[in-house]
């Protein structure tokens, strides 16, 4: 499991908070297939039989057929930015190409082709999920077909790699090359709808000031000296873990922060004696806690919450992370190296002891 932080990457691209379909009604429960249908899919054998090319995405049409969907709005499938757009004869017509960053750091690109109108204005323009970026069209114009050469439809792609706009031949002659560079759009979107799976955004609160109170130690899980009786500590099998003699029991772990891509993480899982309300405290050592945006993901009986903590405000002190309902074997705290901070010098994140204190 990865802790996902929604916001903006170090190069300024907004992080996707989910994916929607490029056509049809909007809304969490909207069914686009009531108004639109897919007439060609990724690497469609029937398309290859007819045209001698392996299709690179999906062709979307209105349920009414023909040109009944001409002019339908086309929407950005996710937060992103404009890579390129324009008119590309003799076949494509108007195209918009967007770049998207998923919360796990993986980038994908979406292309919208055969548009009638383009509704983006510049390269690098930031786009929100659901923003209209064009209208459905008929491809490039000809003397015989001034509105476009095809029956109205949207040629829609999701790409694994940063290919040139309008990429087609010779790649479409090689099915393996198409599958290596393009993603089957509908299953991809269905698995990444807003508010589901990895796109559930935890509640974020900020602990602005140090807490002077030192908690009574009920259940203490120490990063460097965990005991079987108190609980377990585990961390990512990754490089760039460092030890230092500044922790709660004289030892601690630390690593460098990352703006968006996770490599180092740790989890504290307490052995709690009973269900009930428990306060959660994190010990911040005197050194190596320079991040202003440590994210503690707290999983408890009522859900999850993401606590933002400025570790630099603490020095050999306990930081209060809140009070939540836990039960025996139920609940944990997770800290990631993803902080959202950018800059030439990464910050340092301290991983030390956590304490659970029963609330009477």
N, C-alpha and C positions, 0 to 999 in steps of 0.2 A: 504494500500500500504506500502511496506517495501523498504527502501533504501538498495541496495545490493552492497557490496564492494567485488571485486574480488581480490584474492591474496592467502594467506595461513592462515590456522587455527593455534591456539596456540599450537596444538600438531603436526604441521608440514605437514598436508595433504593439497594439493592444492585445492582451491575451484573451483567447476565446473563452466565453462562458457557456458555450454550447453551440450546437449546429442545428439549423433548420433547413427545410427544403427551399429551393430557389423560386418556386411558383406556388400559387394557391392561397387559400385563406391563412391568416396569421393567428397565433394564439397557441397556448400550451396543448389544448385538446383538439386543435383543428385537424381535419382529415383532408390532405391535399388530393388524395386519390378520388375524392368525390367530384372534383372539378377537372383534374388532369390525369393523364396516363403516360406510361413510358412505352415508346414504340421501338426502341433499340437500346440495348444494354452494353456493358463493357465486354469487349471481345465476343460480340454476338455472332454465332455461327450463321444465322440467316442473313445478317448484314454482309458477312464475308462472302457468302454464296452469291449475293446479288451484286456486290460492288468490288470484290476482290481486295478488301481491306478489313483489318480488325478494328472494330469501333473503339474509340478511346474514352467513351463515357456513356451518357444517357441522352436520348432524344425525347424531350417532353412535349406532349401535345395536349390540347384541350379535349375534353370528353365529347364536344360537339363535332370534332373532326374538321377537315378542311382548314379554312382560314378563320374559323370562329374564335380562335384564341389570339389572333393578330392584335397587337397592342397591349396584351396582358402585362401587368407589372412583373418585373424580374427583381428578386431581392438577393442581397448578400447573405450567404449561408451562415456567416459567423463574423465576429469582429475581425478586422484586418486592415490592410492598406492596399492602395492601388499600385500594382507593378507596372502595368501598361494598358493602353486602350487605344482604339482607333478603328479606321475603316480598312479592311484588308481584302482587296479583290484578288482573283476573279471569282472566288467561291464563298469565303467566309462572311463577307460583309462586316458589320460592326461587332467588335469583340471587347470585352472587359476581362482583365486578368487580375486576380487578387491574391495576396499572400496572407496566411493565417498562422498564428502561433498557438499551439495547444498548451495547456498548463504544465505538461510534462516536458516541455521544451521541443517537442517534435513539430516541425513546420510542414504545412501542406499548402497547395495552391489550387484555387478554383477558377475555372474559365467558363465564361458565358458568351456563346457565339450565335451568329445569325440575328443579332438584335436589330430592331427597327430604330430605336433611339438609345443613345448613351446618356446616362445621367450622373457621370462622374466628371470632374473638371481638371484634375491634374495628377501626375505621377506622385506617389507618396501620400496622397490624400488618405486620411484615416476614415475607416468605414465601420459602422455599427451593424451588428447582426440584425437582419430584417430591414435595413435601409434599402430603398429602391435605387437600383443602379442602372436601370434601363427598362425597355419594353420589348416584348417578344416580337420577332420579325421573321423575314423570309430569306435571309442571306444577301449575297451581293446582288446589286441591281444590274440589269441588262436592258438593251433597247427593246427587246420583246417583253420583258418583265420588269417594268420600272419600279415596282415595290420590292422585287427580289425574285430569285430564281427558283425557290423551293416553296412547297406548302409550308405555311407558318409553323414553326416549332423552335424550341430552344435546344441547342447542342450544349450540354453541360458536362464538365469534367472536374474531377478532383485528382490532383497530381501528387505523386510522392516526391518528385524532384522538380527543381526550378528549371523548367524547359522554356524555350522561346514561345512567345505568343503565337497561336495558330499552328503549333507544331503538328505535323501530319506525316508526309512521306519523308524518307523511306521507312520510318519506324512501323507504320501500320501494316507493312508486309510481314512483319515478324511478331507473332503472337506473344512469344516470351518477352520481347522487348516492351510491348504494350503493357503486359501484366506487371513487369518490373518497374514501370514508371507511372502507372495510373492505378487509381483505387476505385473499386466498385462503389458508386456514390450512395445508393439508397441504404445498404447495410451499414456503411460508415456513419451516415447521418443518424439512422435509427439508434445506433449504439452510443450516440453523443448528443442526445436531445438535452436542452437546458433543464437543470434540476434533477438529472438522473446520473447514475454512475459516477464517473470521475468529475462531473460538472456540478455536483452538489457543493455549493459555496458555504463553508461553515460561517457561523456568526463570528465576527471579529470585534474584540474590544481591546482597548489599550490601557495598560497599567502605566500611568504617567509618572508617578512619584514613588520613591522607595518606601517600603513599609518598615517602621522601626521595631515592630513586635517580633520577638523570637518565639516560634511556636513550640509547644511541648512536643517532644519526639514520640509519636505513637508508632507509626510504621514508616521506616526510613529505608529507601532504596538508593544505594550509593553507586554511582557509575563505576568507580574504580574498586570498591570493596563491597559488592552486593552479598547478602547472605541468603541462604535458602529459606530461612524462616521469614524474612521480611519481604522477599519478592525477587523478581528477576530483572536484569538489565541486559539488553542486547543492542547491537549496533551494526550498521552496514559493513559488509566485508569490502572495504574500499581503502584507497590510499589516502594520505593526508590526514590521518589521525595523529594527534600529538598529546603527550602527557606533560604535566607540570606539577610541582609540589605546592600548590596553592589551594587545594580543595578543602571540603568539609572535614575529611579525615586525613588531610595532608597530601591528597592526590586528586587529580582531575584530568578530564579530557578536553581538548578543544580542536577546532578546525576553522578553515576560512569560509566566509559567507559566499553565496552564489546569488546572482540577481534572479534567475528563473529556473535553472536546471539543477536538479537534485543529484548528488552523489553520496553524501554522508548524512546519515540520520541515526537516531537512537530512540529506544522505547524503554520506559520504566513501567513495570507491571507489579503492583503491590499484592501481597497476600493479606487480604483484609479479613478480619475475624467475623464481621457481621455486615449486613446491609444497613444503609442509612446515609445520613448527610456527612460528608467528609470535606474538610478544608484541604486544599492542595497548595504546597509551598515549594519553591525552587531555590536552592542555595546557589548564589552567584559569588564565585571566588574573587579574590583580590586582583587577579590578573587574567588577561586573555578573554575578557568579556567586553569587547568594544563595540559590538553591534548595537544599533539603536532600534532594531526591528526583529528580535528573535521571535519566532512563531511557535508557541506551544499548542499542539492540538490535543485537547482533552476529550477523551471518549468516556462517556458516563451513561448511566441508565436511561437518561432522557434525551440522548443524542450526542452531538459533538459541538464543541465551541473552539474557536481559534483565538488564543490570547496573544496579543502583540506586547512584547516586553522590551523596554530599553535597558539592556544589561549594563550599559556604561554608567547608569545612575547608581549602581550597587557595587559595593566592594566588601567582600566577606560578610554578606548579609543575606537574610531570607527574603524572597520576593513572594508576595501573596498572589496566587493565581485564581482564587475564587473558591466557592463552596458548591459541591455537586453531590448527587446521589450515586453511590457506588455499591457494589455487592461483592461477595467472595468470588474471585475469578472473573469479575465483570468490571472492565474499565482499565484504562491505561493513559499515559501521557507520552506524546511523541514530539520530538524536536528535530527539525530539518535544517540543513545548511542553506535552504532557500530563504532569503530575507527580502528580496526585492530591491536591495540597495545596489546602486551602481557607482562607478568611479574607478579611478586608476588603481587605487589600493583597496583590496577587499578588507572587510571588517573581520574580526575574530569572534567566534561563538563558543561560549563555555558550556560544557556538558558535565554536570556534577550531581549532587544528591537531590532527590525529591522526597518530600515528606507528606504523608496523609495523616491528618489529625481529626479524630471523631468529634462531631458536634453533638453535644448533649441535648 
